[in-house]
Structures are given as structure tokens and as C-alpha cells.
């Protein structure tokens, strides 16, 4: 057995580099965070070969004094904390004092810096374990750190680097994260001599639009909520911006990008009634919290955090997002434009009322009280409602919209204690398996809470004698089978607790108005008014959209008017 020995400082730094310096993007993250902590107003990033050959970050921050340059490359040397009390309330991006030392141990690194008081700048170079002498240099206030030939002295690590385009992709993502969190700082990114991003000082909303696209900004909701020392703000994408992958999710805690399961779970739960299948929401969210309420010293990469009161944080984020994502159709943002009434409504819809009379009805209604979803024009193939509002044309999936309305009514009834029910004049009898009959008898109390009364009417038959009042006109037999299936698979208690939304969605689906059912104009308008008063009416219980707005400008583009 070999003797215990103290490892050389170079090897210690190279071991630490394994956690801190995973790839060029890791280097870029550390250098950018140092520039932010230095109070920089403008930061320029230069990359060569995806960062494999060179990563350079230049800023106009406070700079490093000449006699502190060598200390900047020493392990556990930092200007950001001095005591345990500082560590427990750390408010800077960096604080461990090991990043530059770890990077220098596996690369060729140079630092050029100048403080405001210094007559000129100073420069220092390092190559692995070899640290040079401090030399005078010409430079304005600020710091430039250049990292070249990453892993030149550890070829085994260099082999794990990917292609230039892959490594640049990771660097670009790190750049986006830091730039999103610091909209009051100007940024520039150059790769192989070409400018990839130029970001001026701007608001957080403008920065999000610049980096994530106007499409995300237009299809997202503003978030701004504060309770005590907790504040959540940013943009949350609508269900229509959801993606197959979770690559559009940015969560920041006190300006630091984090990957936190608790925060991700809170966001996912807030979207649970709005997303279809396994689609992932897109958002840019900023959580501000007392620094003493969160521990950022969990991992050297500083992307993991621990909250002192995780449940309180989870509930705050969940409820703040849920409220913002649950507007009625009347509150949902719509781009309005003035629309004239000169052109007559097409008679091809075959409406019951004469065209002229209905034109008069719409004109008088709109004049008296404009409605967000407007007034019905007719049905399209018994599936969609066509309505006219001030902005243009509204298309409504009537089954999806009614499904959401019914589910929200059921939830309100259940939250009040029990679902209101209505006795059936003629019981709905259906064939049932022995297991369904046993489930109905064992779960009588749970079924009654849901507004269902089921009795055994024969050896292999069940009879529905009462149903929820809101569902009495729907598919009663399909409703009973669906509820029994949920209870049979998950148990009555779980069906009414953790699976409550799924259970109510099943019930609502069977009660909602079916496609190809002809509705009168009055019925269509009643549905539109209910949508305007119902939370989350912009999407059905399965996450699909219930309505779309086509503005007059959209229609003009379709017909190339004005070209």
C-alpha cells in the first residue's frame, strides 16, 4: 500500500477543474460572471473554434489592482466574501475563489486589467503550473481574460470535447443565460471573427424578445408577483408555445441561472391543466429572495441551490404562475384593430335568421357593448364557431371550449363540498363487468361526491339514477364508465386528490357538446360569453387551444391586399 501524501498544487487545481471546467462553455460562464460581479456596463466575448482554441472576455468593470493580479490565479482567493456570514448571504455570482486557478491549470491564460486609479494597466500570463511576472500593459479601465488551448496539458480530457459547432452551441447558450439575467448590461458575442449577437442596454422584456424572438414575447404572459421577501417576474409562454423539449425554460434565482427540481416542478404543476401530452412549457422567470433564504454553495458549478423553506417557495411560484396562466377569454391578450361593416355577411352559412336582420343585430350589439370574443356569425362543418369581434375573425373549437367550461364548473362545485346533481327521469342502464359493479358498490361515497348515483339493476347491469347537473345532457353512460375506470385504476381517494383534474377532465369530456351538433346563434353567443367568464378558457382540459384570433391584418396578408 502506498503512503499518504499531499498532492501537488497543480494536480489539486486540475482535479478541481474537472468539476468547474467541463468544456469551453464552463470557462465562458465563469469569466462572464466575474465581469458581471465587477460591475461591467459592456461585455465583449470573442470565441475561436467554438471556444476550444480561444475564449476571451473583455469588460469595462472595476478592474484588478496590479499587486492583486497574481492573487487572482491563487486557489480560494476572492474579493467577494471574507467570512461565514458573507457566505450565508452571498449576493454575487462568484464567491468560491477557485475558477481562475482551475482554468489556468488546464490552459494558457492571460489577464490584462486596469483600475480607475491606476496610471496604466498590468498583465499576467500563466501556462499550467507556470505563472509569469506582472508586466505593464496599455488598457482602459476594465479587464480582459483570454483562455487559449483548453486542456493542452491534459490530452485525455481534450479528447472528450465535441465538434466546433457543438461546443459553440453550448457557449451560445451560456451567453444567452447570462445576458437574459443582466439586461442592464450591453453584450457582444463574436465567433471566428463574425458577430453573432449585439445586445444594447435594455429592459428585461426587450432582452427576452431579442434573444428568444418576438414570437415568444408575443405569445407569452407577463408575470409580476410579490409576497414578503419573495418576488417572481418575467414572461411565461402560452400553451401554444410549448415544445417537445424543455430547452426554452430559463429560471433565475437572484440573477443566477439555476437548474432546480423544486422550481421546475412548481412551473410544471402550474401548466398541468394547460399542456397537451408531454409537451414542455417555455418561460423566462426571475425569482428574487433574501440571499439568506437560499444556499448557492451546493456545487462548484453553482447551478444548484437549496432553499431554507422549500415548500413556501414552491407554493409561491406555483400559485403566482397559475394565476397568471388562468385568465378568461375576456382577459386574454388580443391584438385589436378597427373593422368596418361595409361588406355583407355571406349567405352561404345558411343561418336561420335572414342575413340583413342578423347584420343589424351584430351592428347594434357591437355598438352597445363590444365583447372580446365578439358575436357569432355561424358554424363551420358543425365543429367550429366563427365570430366577429373588433379585431377581426375569431375561430372557436366548440367542443374544446365547452369541455373547459364544464370542467371549471365541476371544480368549483367539488371545491364547495360536492357536485350538484340531478335525478334522471329515466335511469341510464348499461352492461357492466363484475369489477365495475364491485367498484360502484365500494365507492358509493366518492361517486356521490362527484354527483353520480349508481345502483345495481341486474346481474351484469348498472343504472345511473342521478348525474351532475352540469352534465345531465351529455353522454351519461360514457361518463359513468370513465369515472369507474379512473376509480378502479387509481382508487377512490387518489382519484379525488392527486388525480382530481384527470377525473374531472374525463367527466367534462363526456358532457361537452359534441362535434357536428348544430347550434343556434343564441347558443353560440352563450358559449362565447361563458368562455369570457371562465378561467383557463384559452385551452381545453388536454392542453389544446380552444380559440384563435385572425386580425384584419392577418386576413389582408392572406389575400395579399395592399400589395
BELSUL-V917056 format. One record per residue. N is the residue number from 0. RES is the residue in one letter. D_FIRST is the distance of its C-alpha to the first C-alpha in Angstrom with 2 decimals. Layout:
{{N	RES	D_FIRST} {N	RES	D_FIRST}}
This chain:
{{0	X	0.00} {1	X	3.83} {2	X	6.63} {3	X	9.27} {4	X	12.24} {5	X	15.79} {6	X	16.77} {7	X	19.86} {8	X	23.10} {9	X	24.02} {10	X	20.94} {11	X	21.59} {12	X	25.18} {13	X	24.43} {14	X	22.34} {15	X	25.31} {16	X	27.65} {17	X	26.31} {18	X	28.04} {19	X	31.01} {20	X	31.84} {21	X	31.98} {22	X	34.91} {23	X	37.90} {24	X	39.59} {25	X	36.82} {26	X	37.48} {27	X	41.19} {28	X	40.84} {29	X	39.05} {30	X	41.57} {31	X	44.54} {32	X	43.47} {33	X	43.18} {34	X	46.71} {35	X	48.06} {36	X	46.60} {37	X	48.25} {38	X	51.62} {39	X	52.38} {40	X	55.76} {41	X	55.12} {42	X	51.91} {43	X	51.71} {44	X	48.86} {45	X	48.60} {46	X	46.37} {47	X	45.95} {48	X	44.67} {49	X	43.95} {50	X	41.90} {51	X	39.41} {52	X	41.11} {53	X	42.33} {54	X	42.59} {55	X	44.96} {56	X	46.31} {57	X	49.23} {58	X	50.83} {59	X	53.51} {60	X	51.64} {61	X	51.29} {62	X	49.05} {63	X	46.31} {64	X	47.33} {65	X	46.55} {66	X	44.41} {67	X	42.29} {68	X	41.46} {69	X	38.19} {70	X	37.22} {71	X	37.87} {72	X	34.80} {73	X	32.53} {74	X	30.19} {75	X	31.75} {76	X	35.02} {77	X	38.11} {78	X	41.79} {79	X	42.05} {80	X	40.57} {81	X	40.07} {82	X	39.45} {83	X	38.39} {84	X	42.09} {85	X	42.27} {86	X	39.30} {87	X	40.94} {88	X	44.13} {89	X	42.94} {90	X	45.81} {91	X	44.48} {92	X	42.79} {93	X	39.76} {94	X	38.12} {95	X	34.32} {96	X	34.53} {97	X	31.76} {98	X	33.67} {99	X	34.91} {100	X	31.62} {101	X	29.83} {102	X	32.69} {103	X	32.80} {104	X	29.13} {105	X	29.93} {106	X	33.53} {107	X	36.25} {108	X	37.90} {109	X	41.05} {110	X	42.85} {111	X	46.50} {112	X	48.09} {113	X	51.09} {114	X	52.23} {115	X	55.91} {116	X	56.26} {117	X	54.61} {118	X	57.06} {119	X	54.86} {120	X	51.59} {121	X	48.16} {122	X	45.48} {123	X	41.76} {124	X	39.58} {125	X	35.83} {126	X	33.86} {127	X	30.19} {128	X	28.81} {129	X	32.11} {130	X	34.71} {131	X	38.15} {132	X	40.93} {133	X	43.43} {134	X	46.64} {135	X	50.14} {136	X	51.22} {137	X	54.36} {138	X	54.05} {139	X	55.98} {140	X	54.48} {141	X	51.40} {142	X	48.07} {143	X	46.99} {144	X	43.35} {145	X	42.66} {146	X	39.40} {147	X	39.33} {148	X	37.14} {149	X	34.71} {150	X	31.18} {151	X	32.24} {152	X	28.78} {153	X	26.84} {154	X	28.60} {155	X	26.53} {156	X	27.99} {157	X	31.41} {158	X	31.63} {159	X	31.81} {160	X	34.95} {161	X	38.15} {162	X	41.56} {163	X	43.53} {164	X	45.93} {165	X	43.23} {166	X	41.46} {167	X	44.89} {168	X	45.71} {169	X	42.74} {170	X	43.73} {171	X	47.32} {172	X	46.35} {173	X	44.41} {174	X	47.47} {175	X	49.74} {176	X	47.76} {177	X	47.81} {178	X	51.43} {179	X	52.55} {180	X	51.17} {181	X	52.84} {182	X	56.35} {183	X	57.61} {184	X	55.56} {185	X	56.67} {186	X	54.19} {187	X	54.25} {188	X	51.89} {189	X	52.14} {190	X	50.31} {191	X	50.75} {192	X	53.82} {193	X	55.50} {194	X	56.11} {195	X	54.81} {196	X	55.67} {197	X	57.97} {198	X	58.14} {199	X	60.50} {200	X	60.33} {201	X	61.69} {202	X	61.73} {203	X	58.95} {204	X	61.32} {205	X	62.21} {206	X	58.55} {207	X	57.81} {208	X	60.80} {209	X	59.78} {210	X	56.24} {211	X	56.80} {212	X	60.36} {213	X	63.79} {214	X	63.59} {215	X	60.85} {216	X	62.68} {217	X	65.98} {218	X	64.45} {219	X	62.55} {220	X	63.47} {221	X	63.06} {222	X	60.90} {223	X	61.53} {224	X	60.79} {225	X	59.89} {226	X	59.32} {227	X	58.34} {228	X	55.30} {229	X	54.60} {230	X	56.22} {231	X	55.93} {232	X	57.71} {233	X	57.65} {234	X	58.90} {235	X	58.43} {236	X	59.44} {237	X	62.11} {238	X	61.34} {239	X	62.87} {240	X	60.07} {241	X	57.34} {242	X	55.05} {243	X	52.94} {244	X	49.74} {245	X	48.64} {246	X	48.60} {247	X	51.54} {248	X	50.00} {249	X	49.30} {250	X	48.49} {251	X	48.02} {252	X	47.20} {253	X	48.55} {254	X	48.68} {255	X	45.10} {256	X	44.68} {257	X	42.62} {258	X	41.57} {259	X	42.06} {260	X	42.59} {261	X	44.90} {262	X	47.19} {263	X	47.18} {264	X	48.07} {265	X	50.88} {266	X	52.33} {267	X	52.08} {268	X	53.86} {269	X	56.59} {270	X	57.22} {271	X	56.91} {272	X	60.69} {273	X	61.32} {274	X	58.93} {275	X	59.53} {276	X	56.75} {277	X	53.30} {278	X	54.63} {279	X	52.83} {280	X	54.69} {281	X	54.66} {282	X	54.63} {283	X	53.84} {284	X	53.37} {285	X	52.56} {286	X	51.56} {287	X	52.05} {288	X	50.59} {289	X	49.98} {290	X	46.62} {291	X	45.62} {292	X	46.15} {293	X	43.44} {294	X	39.72} {295	X	38.78} {296	X	35.29} {297	X	33.74} {298	X	32.04} {299	X	31.63} {300	X	34.22} {301	X	36.69} {302	X	38.50} {303	X	37.71} {304	X	39.44} {305	X	39.88} {306	X	43.31} {307	X	44.01} {308	X	46.82} {309	X	45.98} {310	X	48.91} {311	X	51.44} {312	X	50.20} {313	X	50.23} {314	X	53.77} {315	X	55.03} {316	X	53.88} {317	X	55.06} {318	X	58.51} {319	X	59.05} {320	X	58.39} {321	X	60.31} {322	X	63.38} {323	X	63.35} {324	X	62.94} {325	X	65.70} {326	X	68.96} {327	X	72.11} {328	X	73.76} {329	X	76.09} {330	X	73.22} {331	X	71.30} {332	X	71.64} {333	X	74.34} {334	X	75.67} {335	X	79.40} {336	X	82.20} {337	X	85.97} {338	X	87.49} {339	X	91.17} {340	X	93.24} {341	X	95.59} {342	X	94.43} {343	X	95.43} {344	X	92.97} {345	X	93.02} {346	X	95.11} {347	X	92.83} {348	X	90.73} {349	X	93.62} {350	X	93.46} {351	X	95.81} {352	X	97.33} {353	X	99.48} {354	X	97.63} {355	X	99.94} {356	X	99.68} {357	X	95.88} {358	X	95.78} {359	X	97.89} {360	X	95.59} {361	X	92.48} {362	X	94.29} {363	X	95.51} {364	X	92.19} {365	X	90.15} {366	X	92.74} {367	X	92.54} {368	X	88.83} {369	X	86.27} {370	X	83.40} {371	X	79.84} {372	X	79.93} {373	X	83.62} {374	X	86.16} {375	X	86.06} {376	X	87.85} {377	X	87.17} {378	X	84.69} {379	X	83.08} {380	X	82.92} {381	X	82.63} {382	X	78.99} {383	X	79.10} {384	X	81.28} {385	X	82.61} {386	X	83.46} {387	X	84.77} {388	X	83.60} {389	X	84.15} {390	X	81.30} {391	X	82.32} {392	X	81.37} {393	X	79.08} {394	X	77.67} {395	X	76.63} {396	X	74.97} {397	X	77.11} {398	X	74.97} {399	X	71.72} {400	X	73.52} {401	X	75.22} {402	X	71.97} {403	X	70.38} {404	X	73.50} {405	X	73.54} {406	X	69.85} {407	X	70.22} {408	X	73.24} {409	X	71.33} {410	X	68.46} {411	X	70.96} {412	X	72.65} {413	X	69.42} {414	X	68.24} {415	X	71.61} {416	X	71.02} {417	X	72.32} {418	X	73.72} {419	X	77.51} {420	X	78.91} {421	X	82.18} {422	X	83.74} {423	X	84.69} {424	X	88.32} {425	X	87.35} {426	X	83.90} {427	X	81.60} {428	X	80.84} {429	X	78.11} {430	X	76.41} {431	X	73.07} {432	X	70.38} {433	X	69.75} {434	X	66.46} {435	X	68.32} {436	X	70.97} {437	X	68.37} {438	X	66.65} {439	X	70.03} {440	X	70.83} {441	X	67.44} {442	X	67.22} {443	X	70.84} {444	X	69.95} {445	X	67.59} {446	X	70.24} {447	X	72.90} {448	X	70.77} {449	X	70.74} {450	X	74.50} {451	X	74.59} {452	X	76.57} {453	X	75.88} {454	X	77.61} {455	X	77.68} {456	X	80.97} {457	X	80.54} {458	X	78.21} {459	X	76.30} {460	X	77.66} {461	X	76.81} {462	X	79.30} {463	X	78.60} {464	X	81.21} {465	X	79.99} {466	X	77.87} {467	X	76.73} {468	X	79.82} {469	X	78.23} {470	X	77.44} {471	X	80.59} {472	X	81.95} {473	X	78.81} {474	X	77.36} {475	X	77.29} {476	X	76.11} {477	X	73.29} {478	X	72.34} {479	X	72.20} {480	X	70.13} {481	X	67.64} {482	X	67.20} {483	X	66.82} {484	X	64.18} {485	X	62.14} {486	X	62.44} {487	X	61.70} {488	X	58.47} {489	X	57.12} {490	X	59.04} {491	X	61.82} {492	X	59.75} {493	X	57.33} {494	X	60.26} {495	X	61.95} {496	X	58.89} {497	X	56.01} {498	X	58.13} {499	X	61.38} {500	X	61.80} {501	X	61.22} {502	X	63.71} {503	X	66.33} {504	X	65.84} {505	X	66.63} {506	X	69.73} {507	X	70.89} {508	X	70.51} {509	X	72.94} {510	X	75.41} {511	X	75.52} {512	X	78.52} {513	X	78.05} {514	X	78.41} {515	X	81.88} {516	X	83.60} {517	X	86.50} {518	X	86.54} {519	X	89.54} {520	X	89.44} {521	X	89.48} {522	X	86.45} {523	X	84.55} {524	X	85.34} {525	X	84.34} {526	X	80.93} {527	X	80.53} {528	X	81.43} {529	X	78.93} {530	X	76.20} {531	X	77.03} {532	X	76.55} {533	X	73.41} {534	X	69.85} {535	X	67.53} {536	X	70.55} {537	X	69.22} {538	X	67.02} {539	X	67.45} {540	X	65.22} {541	X	63.10} {542	X	62.55} {543	X	65.24} {544	X	67.73} {545	X	71.13} {546	X	73.15} {547	X	73.29} {548	X	75.51} {549	X	77.25} {550	X	78.93} {551	X	82.10} {552	X	80.07} {553	X	77.83} {554	X	80.96} {555	X	82.54} {556	X	79.50} {557	X	79.73} {558	X	83.36} {559	X	82.81} {560	X	85.50} {561	X	86.16} {562	X	84.87}}
